[in-house]
């Protein structure tokens, strides 16, 4: 997988799945029950490392994604992140750029130190051939949670805030760029082979807003990482970006790009930079449904991207109701002779 991220085409294509460590695995549910709550789970290196390794053991995945959450950086920045059962995350809202500037980077990193230990534990227990992926939420996506104080919204409040208070939003995003850069460097130093930026809330943005809130901050984050000495390949996932994925791929500095379920593969293949690695875009609901069309779609995706480096993945994350047997069928379809 690491070779693919560096631009090499390999067949059969390597595979991992977003949210591969999660509630569809009984072993995950057993480990989750040991933690006091979700934040305690994320901040407990022994538990988080075990959750990271479980799907690699069960499925022999080519990549292991660090078990953590994109909101940990906000928690470390003093925004009182908590996860309410049945309701999802809650965050003390921020309304000014300086609201995210009150905690020095040293204290942010001290709070996030358990994540670095998790990376070290995983790397020590992982086959060297398996790529360990560290990650963070991209500035705009994390900023949406900071502004709205919760997930599951249509992001209208964040967009309106950005239009009414553009300099305040710019200030928040810059604070998130700096904190995220040091957080990702910590993961890289601890043993992550690659880094991923989750831009989960890229959908619905007009071109000018996408430029200011997604492309600009992401490009500055990538540049800051390189200035800090991080050399690992960076994979960006602008979910819902549509045709703006081309601008994202060309102008943010990421080495590879994730494709969501709605991206037309032939069109994306034509507009993305030649030779740029991609991952995606199987619909998670197709993985849940199974049936004969599952294997057929897997092979269609591989065929559509046969002329560039490709990592097989979903267009979003594995859902809790996903049958284990369906994941195994995807792996068999990828690894068996045509």
C-alpha positions, 0 to 999 in steps of 0.5 A: 500500500505504501508503494501505491501511495508513492505512485506505483501501480500494484496488482492485485490492488491493496485494500483497507476500509474506512472504519474497518475497526468498529461495531461490525466486529464482535471483538471490537464491541468486547474491547469497547465495553472495557472503556468508561466512555468513547473518549476514554477508549480513544485515550487508552493506548492498549485498547485503541491499539487493539481496536486498530489491529483487530481488522488487520488480523481478521481480514489481513488488510493491507492498511491499518488506520489508527483508532482515534477520532477527528475531534480529539484535537478540539478536546486538546484545544479546550473545547470540552468534547464529549460523546452522548449516547445515542446523540453523538459528539458535543463540543463547546462552540467557538465564535471567535478565532481566539477561542481556539488559541488559548491552549499552547501547542505543548499542552495540546500535544501533552493531552494527545500523547496517548494517541502517540503511544497508541501509534507506537504500540500498533507499529510494534505489533504490526507486520512491517508489510502493513501500512499504518495510517495516522490521521486528523480531521481537516481544518474546515471539517473540525471547524464545523464542529467547533462552530456548531457544537455538534455533528449531524447538521446541514452545516448551514450555521457554519457556512453563514458564520463564514460569510458573516465573520470571514476573518474569525473563521480564517482565524479558527482555521489557522489555529486548527492548521497549526495544532493539526500539523503538530498532532500529525507530526507526532503520529509520524514520529511515532511510526505512522507510515502515511497520514490521512486528512478527513474533509468529511464536510466538503459537500455543498460548498460553492466554489469560492467557499471551497477555495477559502475554507477547504483548499487554502487551509489544507494546502497550508496544513500540508506545507506546514507538515513538510516544514516540520520535516514530515516526509510521509505521503498524505492522503486527502479525502474531500467527501462530497467535493464533486467536481471540485475534487480536481482542484483539491487534488491539484492544489492542496499538495496531497499525494493521493486522494480518496473518492466518495461514492458519488464520484463518477470514476471514469470522469474522475480518472480523466480529470485527476492528475496523471499518476496520482494515487486514488482510493475508493469508492464502493458504496458502504450500503452495497457492502451491507446488501451483498448479493452477486452485484457486490463482486461485480461492482468491485471488479468494475471499480478496479477496471475503471482505475486500472491506469493509475495507482489504486487502493481499494476502499469504500466511498465512506466508512463501514457501517455497524450492520455490515456482515463480516462475510460481505467484507470477506467476499470483497477481499476474495474478489480482489485477490482471486484471479480474474 
